[in-house]
Amino acid sequence: MATILLVDDEKRIREGVSRALKAMGHDVATAADGAEALDSMAEREPDVVITDLFMPGMDGIQLLAAAKERHPRSVVIIFTGRGTIESAVSAIKDGAFDYITKPFNLDAVEVVVNRAVAHRKLLVENASLKDQIGRANSYENIIGGSETMRDVYRVIDRIKDTWTNVLVTGESGSGKELVARAVHFSGAFKHKPFVTVDCASLSENLLESELFGHAKGAFTSAHRDKTGYFETADGGTVFLDEIAEFSSHLQTRLLRVIQEGEFSRVGETASRRVKVRIIAATNRNLEQAVRAGAFREDLFYRLNVISINVPPLRKRIEDIPDLVEFFLSKFNKKFGRNISSVSSDALAVFAEYDWPGNVRELENLMERTFIFCDDDVMRVHHLQEPLKTIAGLAKTEAVPDLTDLNYKDAKEAVVRRFGREYFEELLEKCEGNISEAARRSGIDRGCFYRLIKKFNVDRPEFFEE
């Protein structure tokens, strides 16, 4: 069933076609002219608009334009006389879906309407798909459409509206805080407080005071009562960056907040109630810290209800072109420049580097290179160290000549090189055993064969058949 708006200044046609459309199972509203039709569209969006071409006041062409402006996904069908088919064809060029000539039979109307309804469904599905793809490739300023990043987005989608505590792990500079912000600001708590605490930058006593607050006179410099981060974030999220730096005393206090939902300010005995979601992050292995006795096991399990691992940049090289494009746009705005793109050979050099500092290092290097770029395209000779050294080596060894490739083709070349390196490394670890390599990668054996062929992976004679 579709929602149809029928617009015609002839009452006989409105009533007859309306009855037929309702008999087909559609929800039909009618209007005698363009003004009445616009009033109807203001109340609800029609799936299909069927309008006469010539009407007093606003004609069908003007109504078509107004309908497309208000509801771009509404499908418009034109009624026209046989002598004005040329005008109807012109209307199609302006965005109408199809036309029906008068006099008409209801079978013809049903055929065109059914096609229009199917077209409307495709428009809605495509819009939904584009929205999903957009979110998959860029989630709250997290850039990347690689499979590993899509895994991260799927977890965020699942937990964003819950009070569940989250542990975000990953190397320094990989984007752990961006993930924490995405969890908070994409969900039900986005209008609630989001408080970030850098646990590594504060001493134990200062961190305790910042987290829990203190009472006046609790220590020498406590000249007045202070509200802590947990009170400030009540109803929202506290992001504890570098949670591994917590002392045993602070771990105990944090565990009480999680288990009991209460705490006391430094220098007070009275308990205060608070409800917060805790997102903790670390670049260290907390499980090893637990085994070494440096981190409480019960606190670890309370924090690690949901775990999100942010992959290092070297493990998602296929995201580099998107990241480079994002930072290029960012620095164009920041510096008032208009560098249009990064050359294909320069992009290939970006893909050759290991990025020990991850996305943060990529951003810094992009900014440095941007400043020294004196062209409207960022090229290899603009690159700064350590990329300049990589570029020097790549000319004869690592990087193929991509100078003549456009940006899209260069991006695909980067992905192909990443795929080949991944499968060759995996096969080497498995001593050429394809079955074992397929098992480790989580890919079925037949698909694995197709992929190593696609990426042109060398196949030594000892590979298992």
C-alpha positions as CSV (number, residue, x, y, z in Angstrom):
1,M,0.0,0.0,0.0
2,A,1.2,3.5,-0.9
3,T,0.2,7.0,0.2
4,I,-1.0,8.8,-3.0
5,L,-2.0,12.4,-3.5
6,L,-4.3,12.9,-6.5
7,V,-4.5,16.5,-7.8
8,D,-7.0,17.4,-10.5
9,D,-9.4,20.3,-11.0
10,E,-12.1,18.0,-12.5
11,K,-14.2,16.5,-9.7
12,R,-15.3,13.6,-11.8
13,I,-11.7,12.5,-12.5
14,R,-10.7,12.9,-8.8
15,E,-13.6,10.8,-7.6
16,G,-13.3,8.1,-10.2
17,V,-9.5,7.7,-10.0
18,S,-9.6,7.9,-6.2
19,R,-12.1,5.0,-6.0
20,A,-9.9,2.9,-8.3
21,L,-6.7,3.6,-6.3
22,K,-8.4,2.8,-3.0
23,A,-9.7,-0.5,-4.5
24,M,-6.1,-1.3,-5.4
25,G,-5.3,-0.9,-1.7
26,H,-3.7,2.5,-1.6
27,D,-4.3,5.4,0.9
28,V,-5.6,8.3,-1.2
29,A,-5.9,12.0,-0.5
30,T,-7.3,14.4,-3.1
31,A,-6.8,18.1,-4.0
32,A,-8.6,20.3,-6.5
33,D,-5.6,22.6,-7.2
34,G,-1.9,23.2,-6.4
35,A,-2.5,25.3,-3.3
36,E,-4.7,22.6,-1.7
37,A,-2.1,20.0,-2.7
38,L,0.7,21.9,-0.9
39,D,-1.4,22.1,2.2
40,S,-1.9,18.3,2.1
41,M,1.9,17.8,1.6
42,A,2.6,19.9,4.6
43,E,0.7,17.5,6.8
44,R,2.3,14.3,5.4
45,E,4.8,13.1,2.8
46,P,3.0,11.3,-0.1
47,D,4.7,8.3,-1.7
48,V,3.2,9.2,-5.1
49,V,1.7,12.5,-6.5
50,I,-0.6,12.2,-9.5
51,T,-1.3,15.7,-10.9
52,D,-3.0,17.1,-13.9
53,L,-0.7,19.1,-16.1
54,F,-3.0,22.1,-16.8
55,M,-4.9,23.5,-13.8
56,P,-6.0,27.0,-12.8
57,G,-3.4,28.9,-10.7
58,M,-0.5,26.6,-10.1
59,D,-0.1,24.2,-13.0
60,G,1.4,20.6,-12.8
61,I,4.9,21.7,-13.7
62,Q,5.0,24.2,-10.8
63,L,3.5,21.7,-8.5
64,L,6.1,19.2,-9.6
65,A,8.9,21.6,-8.6
66,A,7.3,22.4,-5.3
67,A,6.7,18.7,-4.5
68,K,10.4,17.8,-5.3
69,E,11.6,20.7,-3.1
70,R,9.5,19.6,-0.1
71,H,9.7,15.8,-0.5
72,P,12.6,14.8,-2.9
73,R,11.7,11.1,-2.7
74,S,8.0,11.6,-3.7
75,V,7.3,10.2,-7.1
76,V,5.3,12.5,-9.5
77,I,3.1,11.3,-12.3
78,I,1.5,13.7,-14.8
79,F,-2.0,13.5,-16.3
80,T,-2.0,15.1,-19.8
81,G,-4.1,15.3,-22.9
82,R,-3.0,13.6,-26.1
83,G,-2.3,17.0,-27.7
84,T,0.2,18.0,-24.9
85,I,2.5,14.9,-24.7
86,E,5.4,17.2,-25.6
87,S,4.7,19.1,-22.4
88,A,4.5,15.9,-20.4
89,V,7.9,14.8,-21.8
90,S,9.3,18.1,-20.8
91,A,7.9,17.5,-17.3
92,I,9.8,14.2,-17.1
93,K,13.0,16.0,-17.9
94,D,12.2,18.3,-14.9
95,G,11.8,15.3,-12.6
96,A,8.4,13.7,-13.2
97,F,8.5,9.9,-13.1
98,D,6.0,9.2,-16.0
99,Y,2.8,10.5,-17.6
100,I,-0.6,9.2,-18.3
101,T,-2.6,10.5,-21.3
102,K,-6.3,11.4,-21.2
103,P,-8.6,9.8,-21.8
104,F,-7.2,6.8,-20.0
105,N,-8.3,3.4,-18.8
106,L,-7.8,2.3,-15.2
107,D,-5.6,-0.6,-16.2
108,A,-3.0,1.9,-17.6
109,V,-3.2,3.9,-14.4
110,E,-2.6,0.8,-12.2
111,V,0.5,-0.2,-14.3
112,V,2.1,3.2,-14.0
113,V,1.2,3.6,-10.3
114,N,2.6,0.2,-9.5
115,R,5.9,1.1,-11.2
116,A,6.0,4.5,-9.4
117,V,5.4,2.8,-6.0
118,A,8.3,0.3,-6.7
119,H,10.5,3.3,-7.8
120,R,9.7,5.1,-4.6
121,K,10.6,2.0,-2.5
122,L,14.0,1.9,-4.3
123,L,14.6,5.6,-3.6
124,V,13.9,5.1,0.1
125,E,16.1,1.9,0.3
126,N,18.9,3.7,-1.5
127,A,18.7,6.7,0.9
128,S,18.8,4.3,3.8
129,L,21.8,2.4,2.3
130,K,23.7,5.7,1.7
131,D,23.1,6.7,5.3
132,Q,24.4,3.3,6.6
133,I,27.5,3.6,4.3
134,G,28.1,7.1,5.5
135,R,28.0,6.0,9.1
136,A,30.1,3.0,8.4
137,N,32.9,5.1,6.8
138,S,32.8,8.0,9.2
139,Y,31.4,7.6,12.7
140,E,31.6,10.8,14.9
141,N,34.8,11.9,13.2
142,I,36.3,8.3,13.1
143,I,37.4,7.9,9.5
144,G,37.7,4.5,7.8
145,G,35.6,1.9,6.0
146,S,37.9,-1.1,6.5
147,E,36.5,-4.3,7.9
148,T,38.3,-3.9,11.2
149,M,36.7,-0.4,11.6
150,R,33.3,-1.6,10.6
151,D,33.6,-4.1,13.5
152,V,34.2,-1.2,15.8
153,Y,31.2,0.7,14.4
154,R,28.9,-2.3,14.9
155,V,29.9,-2.6,18.6
156,I,29.3,1.2,19.0
157,D,25.8,0.8,17.5
158,R,25.0,-2.0,19.8
159,I,26.0,-0.3,23.1
160,K,25.5,3.4,22.5
161,D,22.1,3.6,24.3
162,T,23.1,1.4,27.3
163,W,24.7,2.0,30.7
164,T,27.2,-0.7,30.0
165,N,30.8,0.1,31.0
166,V,33.3,-0.1,28.2
167,L,37.1,-0.8,27.9
168,V,38.7,0.7,24.8
169,T,42.2,-0.7,24.0
170,G,44.7,0.2,21.4
171,E,48.0,1.8,20.7
172,S,48.7,5.4,21.5
173,G,47.3,7.7,18.8
174,S,45.0,5.1,17.4
175,G,41.8,7.1,18.3
176,K,40.6,5.6,21.6
177,E,39.1,8.9,22.7
178,L,37.2,9.3,19.4
179,V,35.7,5.9,20.0
180,A,34.6,6.9,23.5
181,R,33.1,10.1,22.1
182,A,31.3,8.2,19.4
183,V,29.7,5.8,22.0
184,H,28.5,8.8,24.0
185,F,27.4,11.3,21.4
186,S,25.7,8.9,19.0
187,G,23.4,7.5,21.6
188,A,20.8,8.3,24.1
189,F,23.2,10.2,26.4
190,K,24.4,12.7,23.8
191,H,22.7,15.6,25.7
192,K,24.2,14.5,29.0
193,P,27.7,15.4,30.3
194,F,30.8,13.8,28.8
195,V,33.8,14.3,31.0
196,T,37.3,13.3,30.0
197,V,40.0,12.5,32.6
198,D,43.7,12.1,31.6
199,C,44.8,9.7,34.3
200,A,48.4,9.7,33.3
201,S,49.0,13.4,33.6
202,L,47.9,13.8,37.3
203,S,49.5,12.7,40.5
204,E,47.5,10.2,42.7
205,N,46.3,12.9,45.2
206,L,45.4,15.4,42.5
207,L,43.6,12.7,40.5
208,E,41.6,11.6,43.5
209,S,40.5,15.2,44.2
210,E,39.6,15.8,40.5
211,L,37.6,12.6,40.3
212,F,35.7,12.6,43.6
213,G,36.0,16.3,44.7
214,H,37.0,17.4,48.1
215,A,35.7,19.2,51.2
216,K,37.0,22.6,52.3
217,G,40.0,22.0,54.6
218,A,40.6,18.5,53.4
219,F,44.2,19.5,52.7
220,T,46.3,22.6,52.8
221,S,45.2,24.2,49.5
222,A,41.5,23.1,49.8
223,H,40.1,26.6,50.5
224,R,36.6,25.7,49.4
225,D,34.4,22.7,48.5
226,K,35.1,21.2,45.1
227,T,32.8,19.2,42.9
228,G,34.6,16.2,41.3
229,Y,34.3,14.7,37.8
230,F,31.9,12.0,38.8
231,E,29.4,14.5,40.2
232,T,29.8,16.7,37.1
233,A,29.1,13.7,34.8
234,D,26.0,12.4,36.8
235,G,23.6,11.0,34.2
236,G,26.3,10.9,31.5
237,T,29.7,9.4,30.8
238,V,33.1,9.6,32.4
239,F,36.0,8.7,30.0
240,L,39.0,7.6,32.0
241,D,42.0,7.7,29.6
242,E,45.0,5.5,30.6
243,I,43.2,3.7,33.3
244,A,46.2,1.5,33.9
245,E,47.8,4.4,35.7
246,F,45.3,4.2,38.6
247,S,46.9,3.4,41.9
248,S,45.6,0.5,44.0
249,H,43.9,3.1,46.3
250,L,42.1,4.7,43.4
251,Q,41.2,1.4,41.9
252,T,39.4,0.5,45.2
253,R,37.5,3.8,45.1
254,L,36.5,3.4,41.5
255,L,35.2,-0.1,42.2
256,R,32.9,1.3,44.8
257,V,31.5,3.8,42.3
258,I,30.8,1.0,39.8
259,Q,29.4,-1.5,42.3
260,E,27.5,0.7,44.7
261,G,26.9,3.9,42.6
262,E,28.3,6.0,45.4
263,F,31.5,7.7,46.7
264,S,32.6,10.3,49.2
265,R,34.6,13.5,48.6
266,V,38.1,13.7,49.9
267,G,37.8,14.9,53.5
268,E,34.2,13.8,53.9
269,T,32.5,10.7,55.4
270,A,29.1,11.2,53.9
271,S,28.3,9.2,50.8
272,R,27.0,10.8,47.6
273,R,25.0,8.9,44.9
274,V,25.9,9.1,41.2
275,K,24.9,7.3,38.1
276,V,27.5,7.3,35.3
277,R,28.6,5.2,32.5
278,I,32.4,4.6,32.6
279,I,34.4,4.2,29.4
280,A,38.1,3.4,30.3
281,A,40.9,3.3,27.8
282,T,44.5,2.0,27.9
283,N,47.4,1.2,25.6
284,R,48.6,-1.4,28.0
285,N,47.6,-5.0,28.5
286,L,45.4,-5.0,31.6
287,E,45.1,-8.8,31.7
288,Q,48.9,-8.9,32.1
289,A,48.7,-6.2,34.8
290,V,46.1,-8.3,36.6
291,R,48.3,-11.4,36.5
292,A,51.2,-9.2,37.8
293,G,49.1,-7.9,40.7
294,A,49.2,-4.3,39.4
295,F,45.5,-4.1,38.6
296,R,42.5,-5.4,40.5
297,E,40.9,-8.4,38.8
298,D,37.4,-7.5,40.0
299,L,37.8,-4.0,38.7
300,F,39.1,-5.3,35.4
301,Y,36.0,-7.4,34.9
302,R,33.7,-4.5,35.9
303,L,35.3,-2.3,33.3
304,N,35.7,-4.9,30.6
305,V,32.0,-5.7,30.2
306,I,32.3,-4.6,26.6
307,S,35.8,-4.4,25.0
308,I,36.6,-2.4,21.8
309,N,40.0,-2.8,20.3
310,V,41.0,0.1,18.0
311,P,43.3,-1.4,15.4
312,P,46.6,0.4,14.7
313,L,46.9,2.2,11.4
314,R,49.3,-0.3,9.9
315,K,46.6,-2.9,10.2
316,R,44.1,-0.8,8.2
317,I,46.2,0.6,5.5
318,E,43.2,0.7,3.2
319,D,41.8,3.6,5.4
320,I,44.8,5.8,4.7
321,P,43.4,7.4,1.5
322,D,40.2,8.4,3.3
323,L,42.2,9.7,6.3
324,V,44.5,11.7,4.0
325,E,41.5,13.2,2.2
326,F,39.9,14.1,5.6
327,F,43.0,15.8,6.9
328,L,43.6,17.6,3.6
329,S,40.1,19.2,3.9
330,K,40.7,20.0,7.5
331,F,43.9,21.9,6.9
332,N,42.5,23.7,3.8
333,K,39.9,25.2,6.2
334,K,42.5,25.8,9.0
335,F,45.0,27.6,6.7
336,G,42.7,29.1,4.1
337,R,44.3,27.1,1.3
338,N,42.9,25.1,-1.6
339,I,45.2,22.1,-2.1
340,S,42.9,19.9,-4.1
341,S,44.4,16.5,-3.7
342,V,47.4,14.3,-2.9
343,S,49.2,12.8,-5.9
344,S,48.9,9.1,-6.4
345,D,52.7,8.4,-5.9
346,A,52.6,10.5,-2.7
347,L,49.6,8.5,-1.5
348,A,51.5,5.3,-2.2
349,V,54.3,6.5,0.0
350,F,51.9,7.1,2.9
351,A,50.8,3.5,2.5
352,E,54.4,2.2,2.8
353,Y,55.1,3.8,6.2
354,D,54.4,1.8,9.4
355,W,52.9,4.7,11.4
356,P,54.1,3.9,14.9
357,G,52.2,6.9,16.1
358,N,49.1,5.8,14.3
359,V,46.4,8.3,13.2
360,R,47.8,11.1,15.4
361,E,51.1,10.8,13.7
362,L,49.4,10.8,10.3
363,E,47.6,14.0,11.2
364,N,50.8,15.7,12.4
365,L,52.8,14.7,9.2
366,M,49.9,15.8,7.0
367,E,49.9,19.2,8.7
368,R,53.7,19.5,8.4
369,T,53.6,18.5,4.7
370,F,50.7,20.8,4.1
371,I,52.6,23.8,5.4
372,F,55.6,23.1,3.0
373,C,53.4,22.4,0.0
374,D,53.6,25.2,-2.6
375,D,51.4,23.6,-5.2
376,D,47.7,22.9,-5.5
377,V,48.5,19.2,-5.4
378,M,50.5,17.6,-2.6
379,R,53.3,15.6,-4.3
380,V,56.2,13.4,-3.3
381,H,58.8,16.2,-3.1
382,H,56.6,18.0,-0.6
383,L,56.7,15.1,1.9
384,Q,58.5,15.6,5.2
385,E,60.6,13.1,7.2
386,P,60.2,10.2,7.7
387,L,58.1,10.0,4.6
388,K,60.8,11.6,2.5
389,T,63.1,8.7,3.3
390,I,60.4,6.2,2.5
391,A,59.9,8.0,-0.8
392,G,63.6,7.8,-1.6
393,L,63.6,4.0,-1.0
394,A,60.3,3.5,-2.8
395,K,61.4,4.9,-6.1
396,T,63.3,1.7,-6.9
397,E,61.8,-0.9,-4.6
398,A,58.6,-0.6,-2.5
399,V,56.2,1.7,-4.2
400,P,55.1,1.1,-7.8
401,D,54.8,4.0,-10.2
402,L,51.3,5.3,-9.6
403,T,52.0,8.8,-11.1
404,D,49.5,8.2,-14.0
405,L,46.7,6.8,-11.8
406,N,43.9,8.9,-10.6
407,Y,43.0,9.1,-6.9
408,K,40.5,6.3,-7.0
409,D,42.8,3.9,-8.8
410,A,45.7,4.8,-6.5
411,K,43.5,4.0,-3.5
412,E,42.6,0.6,-5.0
413,A,46.3,0.0,-5.7
414,V,47.0,0.6,-2.0
415,V,44.3,-1.8,-1.0
416,R,45.7,-4.5,-3.4
417,R,49.2,-4.1,-1.9
418,F,47.9,-4.3,1.6
419,G,45.9,-7.5,0.7
420,R,48.9,-9.1,-0.9
421,E,51.2,-8.3,2.1
422,Y,48.6,-9.7,4.5
423,F,48.1,-13.0,2.8
424,E,51.8,-13.5,2.1
425,E,52.6,-12.8,5.8
426,L,49.9,-15.2,6.9
427,L,51.0,-18.0,4.6
428,E,54.6,-17.6,5.7
429,K,53.5,-17.9,9.4
430,C,51.5,-21.1,8.5
431,E,54.5,-22.5,6.5
432,G,52.4,-22.4,3.3
433,N,49.6,-24.5,4.7
434,I,46.5,-22.9,3.1
435,S,44.0,-24.8,5.3
436,E,45.7,-23.5,8.4
437,A,46.0,-20.0,7.0
438,A,42.3,-20.0,6.0
439,R,41.3,-21.2,9.5
440,R,43.4,-18.4,11.2
441,S,41.9,-15.7,9.0
442,G,38.3,-16.9,9.5
443,I,37.8,-17.3,5.7
444,D,36.6,-20.5,4.2
445,R,39.2,-22.4,2.2
446,G,37.6,-21.9,-1.3
447,C,37.3,-18.1,-0.7
448,F,40.9,-18.1,0.6
449,Y,42.1,-19.6,-2.7
450,R,40.2,-16.9,-4.7
451,L,41.6,-14.1,-2.6
452,I,45.2,-15.1,-2.9
453,K,44.6,-15.4,-6.7
454,K,43.0,-11.9,-6.7
455,F,46.0,-10.4,-4.8
456,N,48.5,-12.3,-7.0
457,V,50.1,-13.9,-4.0
458,D,53.2,-16.1,-4.8
459,R,52.4,-19.8,-4.4
460,P,55.4,-21.9,-3.5
461,E,55.3,-25.6,-4.5
462,F,55.0,-26.7,-0.9
463,F,51.6,-25.0,-0.5
464,E,49.1,-27.7,0.6
465,E,46.5,-28.5,-2.1
